[in-house]
Amino acid sequence: MKSRNGNKGKFYLNEWGILGTGLYTGVVILDTSQFEELADYGGILYELKKIGIRDGEAYQIDNCGDLLMCRDAYKRCKHIIKKFGVKVVCD
């Protein structure tokens, strides 16, 4: 790992952009809590799968049901996310 400010820096990055805190810098958090039915949630996951964005590779679902998505994947599917009315929590 490399330090941003020599050896005395607080933030450490490896080749994947992972900070010393464990937070991946290329992640977008999407709030899916407004989905009242699982059909809506399944629908968005199906649409993502159709364009090649797969669970475990480009996104993960956390314990609260939010989607944690790689920034590159988010850029590819932004139109789908907007169509379903999903809000971006952290970009």
C-alpha positions as CSV (number, residue, x, y, z in Angstrom):
1,M,0.0,0.0,0.0
2,K,1.0,3.6,-0.6
3,S,0.5,6.5,1.7
4,R,-0.9,9.7,0.2
5,N,1.5,11.8,2.3
6,G,4.6,9.7,2.5
7,N,4.8,7.4,5.6
8,K,2.9,9.8,7.9
9,G,-0.3,10.0,5.9
10,K,-3.6,9.0,7.3
11,F,-5.1,7.5,4.1
12,Y,-3.6,4.5,2.5
13,L,-4.4,3.3,-1.0
14,N,-3.7,0.0,-2.7
15,E,-4.0,-0.6,-6.5
16,W,-7.8,-1.0,-6.2
17,G,-8.3,2.3,-4.5
18,I,-9.1,0.9,-1.1
19,L,-8.5,3.3,1.8
20,G,-7.1,2.2,5.1
21,T,-10.6,2.4,6.6
22,G,-11.8,-0.3,4.2
23,L,-14.0,2.1,2.2
24,Y,-13.7,1.6,-1.6
25,T,-13.4,5.0,-3.2
26,G,-15.1,3.9,-6.5
27,V,-18.5,2.9,-4.9
28,V,-21.9,4.6,-5.3
29,I,-24.5,3.8,-2.7
30,L,-28.1,3.6,-4.0
31,D,-31.1,3.7,-1.6
32,T,-33.7,1.2,-2.6
33,S,-35.8,1.5,0.6
34,Q,-38.7,3.1,-1.3
35,F,-39.5,-0.2,-3.1
36,E,-42.7,-1.4,-1.4
37,E,-42.8,-4.7,-3.3
38,L,-40.1,-7.2,-4.0
39,A,-41.3,-7.2,-7.6
40,D,-39.9,-3.7,-8.1
41,Y,-36.6,-4.7,-6.5
42,G,-36.4,-7.9,-8.6
43,G,-37.3,-5.8,-11.7
44,I,-34.3,-3.5,-11.3
45,L,-31.9,-6.4,-10.7
46,Y,-33.3,-8.1,-13.8
47,E,-32.7,-4.9,-15.9
48,L,-29.2,-4.7,-14.6
49,K,-28.5,-8.3,-15.5
50,K,-29.8,-7.7,-19.1
51,I,-27.1,-5.1,-19.7
52,G,-24.3,-7.3,-18.2
53,I,-24.2,-5.8,-14.7
54,R,-24.1,-8.8,-12.3
55,D,-24.3,-9.2,-8.6
56,G,-21.0,-9.8,-6.9
57,E,-19.0,-8.3,-9.8
58,A,-20.4,-4.8,-10.3
59,Y,-22.7,-4.4,-7.2
60,Q,-23.6,-5.9,-3.9
61,I,-26.6,-5.7,-1.7
62,D,-26.0,-4.7,1.9
63,N,-28.0,-5.8,5.0
64,C,-30.3,-2.8,4.7
65,G,-31.2,-3.6,1.0
66,D,-29.1,-0.8,-0.4
67,L,-27.1,-1.4,-3.5
68,L,-23.4,-0.8,-3.4
69,M,-22.3,-0.3,-7.0
70,C,-19.0,0.3,-8.7
71,R,-18.8,3.7,-10.2
72,D,-18.1,2.4,-13.7
73,A,-21.2,0.1,-13.5
74,Y,-23.3,3.0,-12.2
75,K,-22.3,5.2,-15.2
76,R,-23.4,2.4,-17.5
77,C,-26.8,1.9,-15.9
78,K,-27.7,5.4,-14.7
79,H,-30.7,5.5,-17.0
80,I,-32.2,2.3,-15.4
81,I,-31.6,3.6,-11.9
82,K,-33.5,6.8,-12.7
83,K,-36.3,4.9,-14.4
84,F,-36.9,3.0,-11.2
85,G,-36.7,6.2,-9.0
86,V,-33.7,4.9,-7.0
87,K,-31.9,7.7,-5.1
88,V,-28.2,8.0,-4.8
89,V,-27.1,8.2,-1.2
90,C,-23.4,8.6,-1.7
91,D,-21.6,9.3,-4.9
